[in-house]
Structure formats: C-alpha cells, structure tokens
Amino acid sequence: MSRLGRGIALVAVALVAFAFGGWWSTGFRTAAPGSSSPVDMNGYVLDQPRALPEFSLVDQHGQTFSRAGFRGDWSLIYFGYTYCPDICPAAMAVMAQVDGMLREGGESPGVTFYLVSVDPRRDTPERLEEYVTYFGPEFRGLTGDTPALDVITRAAGVVYQVPEAPVSDDYLVGHSSTLTLLNPEGQVHAIFTTPLIAEDIASSFRAIRDDHGGAGG
C-alpha cells in the first residue's frame, strides 16, 4: 500500500467510528429550497430534480468530462480534496461502505461514486486516480478550473473556499460536507447531510431509486 493509501486508511477508520456527526469548522451549509424528505434520511429529496448546467471538468485519466457523463446511472458525489486531513477520507470511506452494502447478494449497486476536487492546484489527474481507486472500482475523480467548479458546485448547493495566496503547500480548503445524489438523467435529486451514516444512505438510496422507478438499478 502506498503512503497515500496508508494515510487514508488510518484517518478513515478513526473517523468513521463516530460518523463525523458535525459540520466543518467553517460552518458551511447548504440551503434546501423546494425540498422534502419522503424517506427517513439525514438530508432531503428535491421536490423537482434540478438539472445541471453545462460544464467541462477533467477526470482521473485526464479526459474531458461534461454534464452528459452523469447520465445513464445514479451518481453520488462528494466535493472535497485529496489533501484533506480528516473529513474527506472519512466521507469517502462511508461511500465505500455504501458501495459494499449495495453489492450484497450480488446486486449491482446502480450508482457511480465521485470525488469532485475543489483543489485543482494540487489535485492532478494522477493524484486523483491514486486516491479514488483506493476506495473501489466504481469511484471516479473529477476536477477543473475555478469557473468550471463554480458552475457545478453552485448547482449542487455546495460552497467552498480555497486560499487565494497560500504561503505553503499544506493549506486547508473549506467546503461543504454533504453528499449530492444525481438521478440517471443527470439531475440533482437529493442531498445527504451529516452525520453521514452508510446504512442510512444505502437504505435511503434504495427507497429513492425505487420511488424514481428503479431507473439505473
């Protein structure tokens, strides 16, 4: 296991133990206009799924990724960064647990997991590939320049703040700590808020998917 992988494992195990039941110290939160919770979940389902505007990001292979890339399957997205010392690897570990739960009994999970890095200065495609593949085969990494990231984060109800002139390479990035669920049409369908608990997310996803007609599952 690489040094990056060992670091991820140690931090994730420590933090998943208490399911990080709080927000980032920055206090960032997402609004929930026009939303409801037809299922018992930490978060909400949008009354009307919200289409993403067009954007252009880069995946972990250095290939262009547009809005169309989210269509055809459910997508669970975490907005963070690979140099995050604690919350991000814990959230990624929760998504890995969700992946495992959805695969139980040979079931296809019907969902692709994404880390969208809001730290493109440090998170190169190579770095993203090493990071996301640690968590599972259905994990993908995306990033892009600030204008592109602003487009997708705004649509997802996510806020983030990167230091404009960091004095060193070990700076921290403030960001929302939520999971964004896109339906197979590539629309924002639901938001999972803290505490992020794998069992709750997996069961809520199944209910949301079934209510949507089983598309993508």
Buried (B, 14 or more C-beta within 10 A) or exposed (E): EEEBBEEBBEBBEEBBEEBBEEBBEBEBBBEBEEBEEEBEBBBBBBEEBBEBEEBBBBBBEEEEBEBEBBBEBBBBBBBBBBBBEEBBBBBBBBBBBBBEBBEEEEEEBBBBBBBBBBBBBBBBBEBBBBBBBBBBEBBBBBBBEEEBBBBBBEBBBBBBEBEEEEEEEEBBBBBBBBBBBBBBBBBBBBBBBBBBBBEBBBBBBBBBBEEBEEBBB
